[in-house]
């Protein structure tokens, strides 16, 4: 991903990047996304979906919200982790006013993206989606492994 960090001599405005994750089972895809987010700016704020927000689209997470928030906050590339109360990041984007919002390509076609583009004045960067590096794929592997070893 192309960096938008300031070069020496440019104004001292801090570039804030916002990304969000469920983070139920942390994997390399999460780390790649968040490291790419950090490379785009000076400060990376990560919204961690609450259990209720996750359940708008998926089953209840295995790992508790408190644990997921703490794990994401502990990553070196993350400056701040905050609760995201809805699956759509819109409320956090309005409240935090980041310069850049990272959105997963897996969300292309979701209605909230159209709403987001109307309201959010910053730059939206679409990040690649790697289905083989998803929490769902990991859960499926665990189920298959468990089933085969009965």
C-alpha positions in Angstrom: 0.0 0.0 0.0 1.2 3.5 -0.8 2.3 5.5 2.2 0.8 8.9 2.8 3.1 9.8 5.7 4.4 13.4 5.6 7.9 14.1 4.2 10.2 16.4 6.1 9.2 20.0 5.6 5.5 19.3 5.3 2.9 20.6 7.8 2.8 18.7 11.1 -0.8 17.5 10.7 -1.2 14.0 12.1 -2.8 11.6 9.6 -5.3 9.4 11.3 -6.4 6.1 9.8 -9.4 4.1 11.0 -9.9 0.4 10.4 -12.2 -2.1 12.1 -12.2 -5.8 12.8 -14.2 -8.4 14.6 -10.9 -10.1 15.7 -12.6 -13.2 16.9 -9.6 -15.4 16.0 -6.6 -13.2 15.3 -4.7 -14.3 12.2 -2.1 -13.0 9.7 -4.8 -11.4 7.6 -5.7 -9.1 10.5 -2.1 -8.2 11.1 -1.5 -7.5 7.4 -4.5 -5.2 7.2 -3.6 -3.3 10.4 0.1 -3.0 9.4 -1.0 -1.6 6.0 -3.3 0.8 7.8 -0.5 2.1 10.0 1.7 2.6 6.9 -0.9 4.9 5.5 -0.7 7.4 8.3 0.7 8.5 11.7 -2.0 7.1 14.0 -4.0 3.9 13.6 -7.3 3.7 15.4 -9.0 0.3 15.2 -12.7 -0.2 15.9 -13.4 -3.6 17.5 -16.9 -4.9 16.8 -18.9 -5.5 19.9 -20.6 -8.9 20.2 -23.9 -7.2 19.2 -22.3 -5.6 16.2 -20.9 -8.9 15.0 -24.3 -10.6 15.4 -25.8 -8.1 12.9 -24.1 -10.2 10.2 -22.5 -13.3 11.8 -22.9 -15.7 14.8 -21.8 -14.7 18.2 -18.0 -14.5 18.4 -16.1 -17.2 20.3 -13.8 -14.8 22.1 -15.3 -12.2 24.3 -15.4 -8.5 23.3 -13.2 -7.5 26.2 -10.5 -10.0 25.2 -10.7 -9.1 21.5 -10.4 -5.4 22.4 -7.3 -6.1 24.6 -5.7 -8.3 21.9 -6.1 -5.7 19.2 -4.8 -2.9 21.4 -1.7 -5.0 22.2 -0.6 -5.1 18.6 2.5 -2.9 17.9 0.9 -1.2 14.9 -2.3 -0.2 16.7 -2.3 3.2 18.5 -5.8 3.0 19.9 -8.6 0.4 19.9 -12.1 1.5 20.5 -15.5 -0.3 20.6 -17.5 -0.2 17.4 -21.2 -0.6 18.4 -22.6 -1.3 14.9 -21.4 -3.4 12.0 -21.2 -0.2 9.9 -18.3 2.0 10.9 -20.3 5.2 10.2 -20.9 6.3 13.8 -17.2 5.9 14.7 -16.1 7.7 11.5 -18.4 10.6 12.3 -17.2 10.8 15.9 -13.5 10.3 15.2 -13.1 12.1 11.9 -10.1 10.2 10.6 -8.4 11.2 7.4 -8.4 7.7 6.0 -10.8 4.8 6.4 -9.7 1.3 5.5 -12.5 -0.9 4.3 -12.3 -4.6 3.3 -12.9 -5.5 -0.3 -15.1 -8.3 1.1 -17.7 -5.6 2.0 -18.1 -4.3 -1.6 -21.7 -4.2 -2.4 -22.9 -3.6 1.2 -25.5 -0.8 1.4 -23.7 0.9 4.2 -20.7 1.6 1.9 -23.0 3.8 -0.3 -24.2 5.7 2.9 -20.6 6.0 4.0 -19.4 7.6 0.8 -22.2 10.2 1.1 -21.2 11.2 4.7 -17.5 10.5 5.2 -15.3 13.2 3.7 -12.0 11.5 4.2 -10.3 9.0 1.8 -11.6 5.4 1.7 -9.0 2.8 1.0 -10.2 -0.7 0.0 -8.0 -3.5 1.4 -7.6 -6.9 -0.2 -9.6 -9.8 1.3 -7.9 -13.1 1.6 -10.7 -15.7 2.3 -8.1 -18.4 3.2 -6.9 -16.1 6.0 -10.3 -15.6 7.7 -11.6 -16.5 11.1 -14.4 -18.5 9.4 -11.8 -20.5 7.4 -9.9 -21.2 10.6 -13.1 -22.3 12.4 -14.0 -24.6 9.5 -10.5 -26.2 9.6 -10.9 -26.8 13.3 -14.3 -28.4 12.9 -13.0 -30.6 10.0 -9.9 -31.6 12.0 -12.1 -32.5 15.1 -14.6 -34.4 13.0 -11.8 -36.4 11.3 -10.1 -37.3 14.6 -13.2 -38.7 16.4 
